Amino acid sequence: MKTITHTHNHQEHHSPTSRKPGSFDILYPLRRLVDGFQVKNARLAHLCCQIIPCCCPFERNLRLFGRTFHIPPLCKLNPLYDNFVGLRFRALSYLSDECGEDVRKYIC
């Protein structure tokens, strides 16, 4: 098996949800709440997978007067989008790893 070595420094990377020193993020407590949420119940994991969509439901192609207009995915405008996607992934992982369930029905 081949060993993979990293060529970048993890300390320099800033995720979209990381705060810059001295900046004020009014949503930081809510981000921490969602990121710190532990999925430890199969019923709750199923609920998270059902409520949080696997792809943006707002992306559309509209045909109007013979022209096609593309509405881009608007979920990225949600400031908590990455946090909820992480929660959904943790719920899928819990169902798959801990419960041994088939999660293909929750994947687009």
N, C-alpha and C positions, 0 to 999 in steps of 0.2 A: 504494500500500500504506500502510495506516495504521500510525503509530508507536505502540507501547505504552509507556507510562511507568509506572514502579512508584510506588505510593503508600505503601510501607512500607520500613522500614530493615532490611536483612538482618542487621545486627549485633545487633539486639534479639531475633531469632528463635532459639529454642533447640530443636534437634531432640531426639527422645527419646533419642538416643544421645550427645548432647553432655554433657560433664561440667560441673558447677557448680564454681566455684573453691573449693578446700578440701575437696571431697568425694572419697571413696575409692570407686572402681569396680573391683572385683576382675576384671570381665570386659573391662576396657578393652584389655588386650593382645590378647585374642581378637577384639574388635571391629576393632581396627586391622589385624589379620591378614586378616580377611575383607574389610574395605573396601579394603585395599591389594592384594588379589589381582587380577592382571591376566589377562584372558582373551585369550590369543594363539594358541589352538589350536582348530581346529574340533571335534576329537574331545572335548576337555575341555569346550567350550561345550555340545555335545550332552549330555554327562554331567551338567553342572550343570542343564540344563533338564529332564532326566529325573528327577533326584533331588529337586530343590527344587520342590514343587508350586505350581501357579499359584493355587490357592485352598485354604483350610483344609480338610483332609480330616476334621476332627473335628466340623464343624458338621452337625447331624442334626436331623430331626424324628422323634420316637418316638411311636408309638401304643401306649398301654398301658391296658387296661381301658376302651377307648372314649374316652380322653382323649389329646390330642396334647401332647407335651412338646417344647419346643425347646431343644436344646443349642447354646449360642452358639459362635462360632468361638474355639477355645482357642489358636490360634497367636499371638495378641497377648500371651499370657502368657509366651511365649518371649522372653527378654531380647535375643536375637540375631535376632529376626524381621526387623526392618528391614534389618539388614546382609545377611541371606541373600536377601531380596527384591531388594536392590540388586545383589547378585552375579548373580542370575538375570536381571535386566534387562540387565546388562552382557554376559552370555552371549548373550541374544537379540539385542542390538544388534550384537554381533560377527558372529553368523551372518547377520544380515540385511544389514548394511552391508559388511563385509569379504568375506564368502563369497558373498553374493548368494543365499542360500538362503531358501526360503519357511518362515517360522516359525509359520504358522497352526496347525500340529499341536501346538504347545506352549502355545497360548493357550486358556483355558477359554471 
